[in-house]
Amino acid sequence: MPSLKVAALALLAATGSALPAARRGSLVVRQAQNGTVPTTEVPETELNDFDILQIALTLEHLEEAYYREGFAKFPDSDFAALGLKTEQIEDLKRIGQTEQEHVSFLQSTLAQAGVQPVQPCQYEFNVNDAKGMATLGALFENVGVSGYLGLAKRIKDPAILSAAASIVTIESRHQSSLRVLLGQVAVPQAFDAPLSLRSVFSIAAPFIKSCPQGSNLAVTPFPALTMEAAQSGEASAMTVGSTVRVAAASGGSAATHCAFTSGGVVPGGTAFTPFSESTGCEIPQGVAGVTYLSLSSSAPLNGALTDDITVAGPMILAL
């Protein structure tokens, strides 16, 4: 059984689409700033196509900045030291270029529909070397795909959904390409797992320092979930059946289960195991590849992890 290792990362790299000019709207979700409570937070079920496109652009801005800043910080020689050939380094840079194109496409689409596109924010990625940049990038891409899958059911216009899908397939290729360049298994699982907007934003929020007024999502992140310091060094030895000990930044006392959301877990996409603050929880059968670990207040038989029972997380476990 492949081992699991914990990765601290984040992002919802989202999607793009073609917007019907007949509809006009505005971004009705605003992100909480510096711990303040948002005043216009909108349930995910009430998001319209424009909201979803603005969410997509918000997080494409983040991803574009990640690659741009990373390539400015680390010279080609740092990537060559990882064993990458000149052609492979160019492939890596093309990933960043496509993210720039995604941003331009979304900006143009929204503007042509009469909607003011959200602006980029200020970010803090804290990546220390070229390998860390590529590793985090691969996880960013996977979270982006999961975010798209979670929001795709909210898109009402078939043309928008089709255009969004044409971007998310590229995000998926980015992830596989980065894994190959890092010497990892290209396709670690047979399916990708969807995440809710709030779960994805909870992963992304630590990387966002501040946003211009009117360009911030009003999504309240779940409390952060961390692995106990004493166990973090054991992460690479974890497999199905291993015990993982985690703690929530706040509010963890309501948790009764660990929720492992992973591609291919049926029914519902999430496997639950009992949780105790003192002993942690066991990694269940059926979990493989990139997996999202959350704490929940119950374990529904349908295997569906919803925002109303999520207590903390998600934390990313990756092959």
C-alpha positions in Angstrom: 0.0 0.0 0.0 1.5 3.4 -0.9 2.2 5.6 2.0 0.5 8.9 2.8 2.3 12.1 3.7 0.8 15.3 4.9 1.2 18.4 2.8 0.3 21.9 3.9 -1.1 23.7 0.9 -4.0 25.4 -0.5 -6.0 26.7 -3.3 -9.1 26.6 -5.4 -7.8 26.9 -8.9 -11.1 27.2 -10.6 -12.6 27.5 -14.0 -13.6 29.7 -16.8 -16.6 30.1 -19.0 -18.7 31.8 -21.7 -21.3 34.1 -20.2 -24.7 34.9 -21.7 -24.8 38.7 -22.4 -28.5 38.8 -21.7 -27.9 38.3 -18.0 -26.3 41.1 -15.8 -25.2 40.5 -12.2 -22.7 41.4 -9.6 -20.4 39.6 -7.2 -22.7 39.0 -4.2 -20.2 37.2 -2.0 -17.5 39.0 -0.1 -14.5 37.5 1.8 -14.0 38.2 5.5 -11.1 40.5 6.0 -8.7 40.2 9.0 -11.1 38.0 11.0 -14.1 40.3 10.6 -17.5 38.8 10.0 -18.7 39.2 6.4 -22.1 41.0 6.0 -23.1 39.5 2.6 -22.2 35.9 2.8 -24.4 33.9 0.4 -25.2 30.2 0.7 -23.5 28.1 -1.9 -26.9 26.9 -3.2 -27.8 30.5 -4.0 -24.7 31.3 -6.1 -25.4 32.3 -9.7 -23.2 31.8 -12.7 -21.6 35.2 -12.3 -20.7 34.5 -8.7 -19.1 31.2 -9.8 -17.1 33.0 -12.5 -15.9 35.6 -10.0 -14.9 32.9 -7.6 -13.0 31.2 -10.4 -11.2 34.4 -11.3 -10.4 35.1 -7.7 -8.6 31.9 -7.4 -7.1 31.9 -10.9 -5.5 35.2 -9.8 -4.0 33.4 -6.8 -2.6 30.5 -8.9 -1.2 32.9 -11.6 0.6 34.9 -8.9 1.9 31.7 -7.4 3.7 30.6 -10.6 4.8 34.1 -11.5 6.3 34.8 -8.2 7.9 31.4 -7.9 9.6 31.6 -11.3 10.9 35.0 -10.4 12.3 33.7 -7.1 13.8 30.5 -8.3 16.1 30.5 -11.4 16.2 27.8 -14.0 19.4 26.4 -12.4 17.4 25.5 -9.2 15.0 23.4 -11.3 17.9 21.9 -13.2 19.4 20.8 -9.9 16.3 18.7 -9.4 17.3 16.8 -12.5 14.9 18.5 -14.9 16.0 19.0 -18.5 15.7 22.3 -20.3 12.6 21.1 -22.1 11.0 20.1 -18.8 11.7 23.4 -17.3 10.1 25.1 -20.2 7.1 22.8 -19.8 6.9 23.9 -16.1 6.9 27.5 -17.1 4.1 26.9 -19.6 1.9 25.9 -16.8 2.2 29.4 -15.4 1.6 30.9 -18.8 -1.7 29.0 -19.2 -2.8 30.3 -15.8 -2.2 33.8 -17.1 -4.4 33.0 -20.1 -7.1 31.6 -17.8 -7.1 34.9 -15.9 -7.3 37.0 -19.2 -10.1 34.8 -20.5 -12.2 35.2 -17.3 -11.6 38.9 -17.1 -12.7 39.4 -20.7 -15.7 37.1 -20.4 -17.0 39.0 -17.3 -16.3 42.4 -18.8 -18.1 41.7 -22.0 -21.1 40.6 -20.0 -21.1 43.9 -18.1 -19.6 42.6 -14.9 -16.6 44.2 -13.2 -14.0 41.5 -12.8 -12.5 41.0 -9.3 -8.9 42.2 -8.9 -5.9 40.2 -7.7 -5.1 40.1 -4.0 -1.9 40.1 -2.1 -0.5 36.7 -1.3 2.0 35.0 0.9 3.2 31.5 -0.2 6.3 30.9 1.9 7.9 28.5 -0.5 11.6 28.0 0.2 12.9 26.1 -2.8 12.2 25.0 -6.3 11.1 21.5 -5.3 8.7 22.9 -2.7 7.2 25.2 -5.4 6.6 22.3 -7.8 5.2 20.1 -5.0 2.8 22.8 -3.7 1.8 23.6 -7.3 0.8 20.0 -7.9 -1.4 20.1 -4.9 -2.8 23.5 -5.8 -3.9 22.0 -9.1 -5.6 19.1 -7.5 -7.5 21.3 -5.1 -8.6 23.4 -8.1 -10.1 20.4 -9.8 -11.9 19.4 -6.6 -13.3 22.9 -6.3 -14.5 22.9 -9.8 -16.2 19.5 -9.3 -18.0 20.9 -6.2 -19.3 24.0 -8.0 -20.0 22.5 -11.4 -23.5 21.4 -10.3 -24.3 25.0 -9.5 -23.7 26.3 -13.1 -27.0 26.7 -14.9 -25.9 27.7 -18.4 -24.7 24.7 -20.5 -22.3 26.9 -22.5 -20.7 28.1 -19.3 -20.4 24.6 -18.0 -18.7 23.4 -21.2 -16.3 26.3 -21.2 -15.5 25.7 -17.5 -14.8 22.1 -18.2 -12.4 23.0 -21.0 -10.3 24.8 -18.3 -10.5 22.2 -15.6 -9.2 19.5 -17.9 -6.1 21.7 -18.3 -5.8 22.1 -14.5 -5.8 18.3 -14.3 -3.1 18.0 -16.8 -1.0 20.5 -14.9 -1.3 18.4 -11.8 -0.2 15.2 -13.6 2.6 17.0 -15.4 4.0 18.3 -12.1 3.8 14.9 -10.4 5.7 13.4 -13.3 8.4 16.1 -13.1 8.7 15.4 -9.4 9.0 11.6 -10.0 5.6 10.8 -8.5 2.9 8.6 -9.8 1.1 10.6 -12.5 -2.4 9.5 -11.8 -2.6 8.5 -8.1 -6.3 7.6 -8.1 -9.1 6.7 -10.6 -11.4 9.6 -9.6 -11.2 13.2 -8.3 -13.1 14.2 -5.2 -15.4 17.3 -5.2 -15.1 19.9 -2.4 -17.5 22.6 -1.3 -16.6 26.2 -1.8 -16.1 26.7 1.9 -13.8 23.7 2.2 -11.7 24.9 -0.8 -11.6 28.4 0.6 -10.5 27.1 4.0 -7.4 25.6 2.3 -6.8 28.8 0.3 -7.3 31.4 3.0 -3.9 31.1 4.7 -2.2 32.2 1.4 -4.3 35.4 1.0 -3.0 38.4 2.9 -5.5 41.1 1.7 -7.8 41.9 -1.2 -9.0 45.1 -2.8 -12.4 46.3 -1.6 -15.0 44.5 -3.6 -12.7 41.7 -4.7 -12.9 39.5 -1.6 -15.0 36.4 -1.1 -17.3 36.5 2.0 -16.6 32.9 2.8 -15.9 32.1 6.4 -13.2 29.4 6.5 -13.5 26.4 8.8 -11.1 26.2 11.7 -7.7 25.0 10.7 -6.8 21.4 11.2 -3.2 20.4 12.0 -1.3 17.2 12.7 0.2 16.8 16.2 3.8 18.0 16.1 5.0 14.7 17.7 3.4 12.7 14.8 4.3 15.0 11.8 7.6 13.2 11.3 5.7 9.9 10.9 3.5 11.2 8.1 5.5 9.4 5.3 4.9 6.1 7.1 1.2 6.4 7.2 -1.0 3.9 5.3 -4.5 2.7 5.4 -5.0 1.4 8.9 -2.6 3.9 10.5 -3.8 6.2 13.2 -3.6 10.0 12.6 -3.7 12.4 15.4 -5.0 15.9 14.6 -6.3 19.0 16.4 -8.5 21.8 15.4 -7.5 25.5 15.9 -10.8 26.0 17.6 -14.2 24.3 18.1 -12.8 20.8 17.8 -14.7 19.6 20.8 -17.8 19.1 18.6 -16.0 16.6 16.4 -17.0 12.9 16.6 -15.5 11.6 13.4 -12.6 12.0 10.9 -14.0 12.5 7.4 -11.7 11.3 4.6 -12.8 12.7 1.2 -11.1 10.9 -1.6 -11.7 10.0 -5.3 -13.4 6.7 -5.6 -14.8 6.5 -2.1 -18.5 5.4 -2.5 -21.1 6.1 -1.6 -21.0 9.9 -1.2 -17.3 10.5 -1.6 -16.3 10.5 2.1 -15.3 7.7 4.5 -15.8 8.3 8.2 -14.0 6.8 11.2 -14.5 7.6 14.9 -12.4 10.5 16.3 -11.0 11.2 19.8 -8.9 14.2 20.7 -6.7 11.9 22.7 -6.2 9.0 20.3 -7.0 10.5 16.9 -8.6 8.3 14.2 -7.8 5.5 11.8 -7.2 6.0 8.1 -10.0 3.8 6.5 -10.0 1.4 3.6 -10.8 2.8 0.2 -8.7 6.0 0.7 -6.1 6.6 -1.9 -4.3 9.3 -3.8 -4.9 12.9 -2.9 -7.3 12.8 0.2 -8.9 15.6 2.2 -9.1 15.1 6.0 -11.8 17.0 7.9 -13.4 16.7 11.3 -17.1 16.2 11.4 -19.9 16.1 14.0 -21.5 13.0 12.5 -21.0 10.2 10.1 -24.0 10.0 7.7 -24.6 6.7 6.1 -24.8 8.2 2.6 -21.1 9.1 2.9 -21.7 12.8 2.1 -19.7 15.4 4.0 -21.6 18.7 4.1 -20.7 22.1 5.5 -23.3 21.9 8.3 -21.5 18.9 9.9 -17.9 20.0 9.1 -16.1 21.0 12.3 -12.6 21.7 11.0 -10.3 21.3 8.0 -9.7 20.1 5.5 -6.1 19.0 5.7 -4.5 17.5 2.6 -3.1 13.9 2.7 -1.2 13.0 -0.5 0.4 10.0 -1.9 
